[in-house]
Amino acid sequence: MSSLYEGIVQDLIDEFAKLPGVGPKGASRIAFHLLHTDREEIDRLATVLSEVREKARFCSVCFNVAQDELCRICADPRRDLTVLCVVEEPKDVLAIERTREFRGRYHVIGGAISPLDGIGPDDLQISELVTRLADKGITELILATNPNLQGEATATYLNRLISPLGIKVTRLASGLPVGGDLEYADEATLGRALAGRRQVSN
């Protein structure tokens, strides 16, 4: 497909089109919005992008997004240390936090098992999870992977892996749409699912 615009404008559209969830039309809208934006706002955006690259990192304990070695949740002494919630991505931590139903800690595994995409257990932060579970203070592991095929496969794998350790393993209750993502669930639905989670191991 030939370029519609010349030079730097087309380059900008092409870069935005590489972002997840942004198609050619969306990329064009963003690019032309920036063309009509004040220089000060453009400079602020450029500064933030540069700082994200320099300062953003992942928590050394749970692999959530952080600016320091520990994320704000792992660094919070008020969190319940006995309950650990496993999610796929940092955005899922935010989704659960919005419900205000959970006061434990998290472990972000960095995706889901998907053989078709070449993603297996060794490609995720699962061995780090097992290491954390060696802490005898953890009594419950909540599996909050997405309710789709990959998420269910990951939850099944984790349940089989963790159950022999004697830790109670629970899964988010019904209420989340099958095939959906936690990121798009509303607070009420996600809150009910979290509050009504079910045990999946003895």
N, C-alpha and C positions, 0 to 999 in steps of 0.2 A: 504493500500500500504506500502510495507516494505521500510525501509530507504536504500538509495543507498550508503551512505558514513558513516563513523564511527564518533562517538562522536561529538566533538565541531564543525566540519565542517558541519555535518548534522543539528546541532542545529542552526548554522548561516543561512543556507539555509532555514530552517523552519521559522525563524524569518523574513527574507526578504520576504518570500512567503505570509506573513500576510499583507503586505503593499498593498494598493489599486493599481490595475493595474499591479501588479507583479505576474506572474504565476511561476510555478515550474522551468521552463527553465530560465526565467529571473532572478529568485532568485539564481540559480546555477551560472549564468554568473557573477552576482555581487559578490557572495561569492568568486569565483575563481579569480576575478579581485583583490579583497582585499588581497588574499593570495600572489599575486605577487607585491603588493604595498609596497613602503618603509614604514618603521616603523613610520617615522616622519609624513607622510600623514595620517596614521591610527590614530596617536595620535591627529592630528588636527581634524579629523572627530569625534573622541570620545569627544573632548573638545567642539566642536560646538553642538553636540547632548546634552551634559550636560547643556550647557548654554541656549539652546533653552528651555529646560525643566524648568530652573530656571528663565529666564528673559522674555520669550515671554508671551504675554497676549493679551486680546482683549480690544479694545478701549471702554471706559466707555460711549461714546456717540453713536458711529455708529456700534460698534462690529466688526470693521475691525481688522486685526492683528496689534499689536502695541508692542513697547518696554516700553513706558511710559503710563501714564493714558490715554492720547489722542494720536491717530494715527497722522501721519504727515499731513494728509489731514484736519482733524478736527482742528489741531493746526495752519493751514495756514490762516492768515487773508486775503489773496488775493482771497480766494475761494468765489464764488457767494453763498450767504446765502439764496437766494430766491428759489433755485432749489434743490430738493432732489431726488437722484436716488436710487431706491430699487433694490438690487441684492440678490442672494441666498447665495453666499459664498465669502470669501475674495479674492479668485482667480479671481472672476468676476470683482472686483474692478480693479485689475491689468490689465485685458483684456481691460476694458473701458479706463483706463488711458493711455494705449499704443496708442489709437487713437488720443489723444491730441485734441479731439473735445468737451470735457466736462470740465467745470470749476466750477461746483457746488459741493455739498457734497453728501455723500452716507449714506445708511442705509442697513446693512447686516442682513437679517432675519434668516440666519443660516440653510437654506434648503428650501424645497418646501412642500406644502400640498400634502400628499399621503396617503389616507385612507388604501390602501392595505398594506402599510408599518407601519401603526399605527401612522402616523404623521399628527396631526391636527394643527389648528391655535394656540392653546395654547402651542404647543411644539416649536414655532418659536418666534422670537423677534418682534411680531406684536403689542402687547400692548405697547411696548417701542416706536414703530413707531408712534402710535396714540398720545402718550404723546409728542413726538417731534413736531407733526403737530399742537399742540396747540399753537406753536409759530406763531403768525400772520404774521411773515415776510416771511413764505414759501408760494409761489404762484403756484408752479408747482411740481407735483410728477411724476417722470418717472418710469414706471414699466419695469425693465430690467431683469425680470426672464427669465429662459431658454425657448426657443421655443419648448418645448415638452409638453406632457399631464399634467405632474405635474406643470410645470412652468405656463402653460396657466390657469390651475385651480387656482393657487395661484394668478395670475394677476387678474382673474375674481373676486375672493373673495376680494382682496384688493380694486379693483375699486368700488365694491358695498359698502364696508366699508367706504371708504374715500370720495366718491362723495357727500354725504350729508353735508360734512364739507365745501363745496364751494371752494375747491382747484382744480385747473385744473389737471386732471390725463391723462397722455400720456403713450403710449406703443411704444417700439422700432418698427421701420418700417420694412417692408419686406426686404429681402436680407439675413437674417439669415436662414439657413436650418432648416426646421421643424424636430424635433427629435434630433437636435444637441445640443451642449453645447457652451456657450460663450467662454469657455477656449480655444476651438479649432478653433474659428473663426479668420480669418486673419484681420489685422488692417484695410484694405481698406473696407472690407465688413461690419465690425462692425462700422466703422466710418460713412459709408453711412446710416446704420440702425439708428444710433444715431441722425444724422443730420436730417433724414426724419421721425422722430417719429411722431405718430398720436395721436390725442386726443381721449380718450375713455369715457369721461364724459363731460357734459355741464358745 
